[in-house]
Amino acid sequence: MKTTSILSALILLTSITIAQTAQVPAASQNDLKTRFPMATGAKWAQSGTGFEAEWKENGKEIAVLYDAKGSYRMTEREIDLSALPATVSNGFKQQYPAAQLMEAESQTHANGSITYEIEFKSNGKVTEMTLDGSGNRITQGTEGSDGSGEKGSDGSDEKGKSGSKGSGDAGSDGSDKKGNSGGKKPGDKAVH
């Protein structure tokens, strides 16, 4: 009986793993291998309707996002605060002179445009903001005290994703029409 239960559990686990692997489009897997051959240990996760591959390189997190069909959307790279372009830092400081910068990442979109997502603390609240290369705010959202996302002043969630409805087609900035740039959200599932 014990052997049968263990064997059944292994078969179930294997079938779940195969099903999750099958969910990641081959186009995404092949693009990742071509675009980032060093990402051999990347972990795949479902992100909204698309997929995200994550790994660390030189101690920094990298995430590559794909839509549901397997098309490349963007690459997010954790960067040192000192690596933020002066135009971005200055644009941020003009808007929030007393805020404390905590984290930053560059986002290279499918169309080649680059944006920057920064996390900062202001008035006791942790907030994320996306800025363009000139330091202009694109989106902003505040994290709740329990770590859940609250709506930001522009209607976006804590990852700067707009609550507007759309078809999910890719926008010119690599985000979908809902404003999703592909960042992790509660409920995203790991896939292999």
C-alpha positions in Angstrom: 0.0 0.0 0.0 2.8 2.4 1.0 4.7 1.7 -2.3 1.5 2.2 -4.3 0.9 5.6 -2.7 4.5 6.7 -3.3 4.3 5.5 -6.9 1.0 7.3 -7.4 2.4 10.5 -5.9 5.5 10.3 -8.2 3.3 9.8 -11.3 1.1 12.7 -10.3 4.1 15.0 -9.7 5.6 14.0 -13.1 2.4 14.6 -14.9 2.0 18.1 -13.3 5.6 19.0 -14.2 5.0 17.8 -17.8 1.8 19.9 -18.0 3.5 23.0 -16.6 6.4 22.5 -19.1 3.9 22.2 -21.9 2.4 25.6 -21.0 5.6 27.6 -21.7 5.5 28.1 -25.5 8.5 26.6 -27.4 9.0 30.1 -29.0 9.6 31.6 -25.6 12.0 28.8 -24.6 13.9 29.0 -27.9 14.1 32.8 -27.8 15.5 32.7 -24.2 18.2 30.3 -25.3 19.1 32.5 -28.2 18.9 35.8 -26.5 20.4 34.7 -23.2 22.5 31.5 -23.7 23.9 31.9 -20.1 20.4 31.6 -18.6 20.6 27.8 -18.3 19.1 27.8 -14.7 16.2 30.1 -15.5 13.0 29.4 -13.6 9.8 29.9 -15.5 6.6 31.3 -14.0 3.3 32.3 -15.4 2.8 36.0 -15.3 -0.7 37.2 -16.0 -1.5 35.6 -19.4 2.1 35.3 -20.4 5.3 33.8 -19.0 8.5 35.0 -17.3 11.9 33.4 -17.0 14.0 34.6 -14.1 17.6 34.0 -13.0 20.5 35.8 -11.4 23.6 37.0 -13.2 26.5 38.5 -11.2 24.2 38.6 -8.1 21.5 40.7 -10.0 18.0 39.4 -10.9 17.1 39.3 -14.5 13.6 38.5 -15.8 12.5 38.1 -19.4 8.8 38.4 -20.2 6.8 36.8 -23.0 3.2 37.0 -24.0 0.9 34.0 -24.1 1.9 33.2 -27.7 5.6 33.2 -26.8 6.6 36.6 -28.3 9.3 38.5 -26.4 7.9 41.5 -24.5 10.8 42.8 -22.3 13.8 42.2 -20.2 13.9 43.5 -16.6 17.4 43.8 -15.0 18.1 44.7 -11.4 20.6 47.6 -11.4 22.5 49.5 -8.7 21.0 52.8 -7.8 24.2 54.4 -8.9 23.6 53.0 -12.4 20.4 55.0 -12.9 20.9 57.6 -15.6 21.2 61.2 -14.2 18.1 62.2 -16.1 16.1 59.5 -14.3 17.5 60.3 -10.9 17.0 64.0 -11.3 13.5 63.6 -12.6 12.7 61.4 -9.6 14.3 63.8 -7.1 12.3 66.7 -8.5 9.1 64.8 -7.8 10.1 63.3 -4.4 13.0 65.3 -3.0 12.7 63.7 0.5 12.1 60.1 -0.6 14.6 57.3 -0.1 15.4 55.2 -3.2 15.5 51.5 -2.3 15.8 49.4 -5.6 15.9 50.0 -9.3 15.6 48.0 -12.5 16.0 48.8 -16.2 13.3 47.5 -18.5 14.2 47.0 -22.2 11.0 46.6 -24.2 10.6 44.7 -27.5 10.6 47.9 -29.4 14.0 48.9 -27.9 12.7 51.6 -25.6 14.1 51.6 -22.1 12.2 52.5 -18.9 13.2 52.3 -15.3 11.2 51.0 -12.4 12.3 52.3 -9.0 11.1 51.4 -5.5 11.2 54.1 -2.9 10.0 55.0 0.5 8.1 58.2 1.1 6.0 59.2 4.1 6.3 55.6 5.5 4.9 54.0 2.3 6.8 51.9 -0.2 6.0 52.9 -3.7 7.1 51.7 -7.2 7.3 54.1 -10.1 8.2 53.6 -13.7 10.0 56.5 -15.4 11.1 57.0 -19.0 14.7 57.8 -19.9 14.1 61.5 -19.4 12.9 61.0 -15.9 9.2 61.5 -16.6 6.8 59.4 -14.6 4.9 56.8 -16.5 3.2 54.8 -13.7 3.1 54.8 -9.9 1.6 52.6 -7.3 1.8 52.2 -3.5 2.3 48.9 -1.7 -0.1 48.1 1.2 1.2 47.6 4.7 0.5 43.9 4.4 2.5 43.7 1.1 -0.6 43.6 -1.1 -0.9 46.2 -3.7 -3.1 49.3 -3.2 -4.2 51.4 -6.1 -1.8 54.2 -6.9 -2.8 57.8 -7.4 -3.0 57.1 -11.2 -5.2 54.0 -10.8 -2.3 51.6 -11.3 -1.5 48.7 -8.9 1.7 48.3 -6.9 3.6 47.2 -10.0 2.4 50.2 -12.0 -0.2 48.2 -14.0 -3.2 50.1 -15.0 -6.6 48.9 -14.2 -8.0 49.8 -17.6 -9.4 47.1 -19.8 -7.9 46.0 -23.1 -7.4 43.0 -25.3 -4.0 42.2 -24.0 -2.2 43.0 -27.3 1.3 44.4 -27.0 1.6 48.2 -26.8 4.4 50.2 -28.3 6.3 50.1 -25.0 6.1 46.4 -24.8 3.3 46.4 -22.2 -0.1 45.0 -23.0 -3.1 47.4 -23.3 -3.8 46.9 -19.7 -0.5 48.5 -18.9 1.0 45.2 -17.7 4.7 45.2 -18.2 4.8 41.6 -16.9 6.0 42.0 -13.3 5.0 39.3 -10.8 1.6 39.6 -9.4 -0.1 37.6 -6.5 -1.3 34.3 -7.9 1.4 34.0 -10.6 2.3 30.3 -10.9 5.7 28.7 -11.3 6.1 26.6 -14.4 9.0 24.5 -15.6 
